[in-house]
Amino acid sequence: MATIVPKQSPLDISQRTGIGFSFPINGPAVFNTTYQTRDQIKANLLNYLLTNQGERVFNPDFGADLRILLFDFNGDAQQGLRDILQSKISELFPTVKIQQYQLKRDEDINTIQLSIVYSIQDFGISDSIDINLT
């Protein structure tokens, strides 16, 4: 009799083997270890979204530059965000598909609230990220 085997990352098989680390970096041994692919992809996306271009030493093009949208008085923040989410994330994270996003911007006090719902195509995993920038 045939059984349906759910898709699972080979990294998720061993529950005791760490895959990477998550944010914030303030765990018991400085780093908080991630043990599931879902958690590591979320940490990688957060790292990318919160990094400005030029902050990575040997990878100056890495980063979403979201903080530029805080002070973009003449431009369209929605269009800038759409470009970031559609082109750059699909290049760096080919298994991640952005399902929806919502940007709330308060220009008077220069704050951005960003909510992203995404799915990991290969494993059928859905998750969300909420970011507040001031």
Secondary structure, DSSP 4 states (H G I P E B T S, - for coil): ---PPPP--GGGS-TTS--EEEEEEEETTEEEEE-SHHHHHHHHHHHHHHPPTT-SSS-TT-S--GGGGGG-SSS-HHHHHHHIIIIIHHHH-TTEEEEEEEEEEETTTTEEEEEEEEEETTTTEEEEEEEEE-
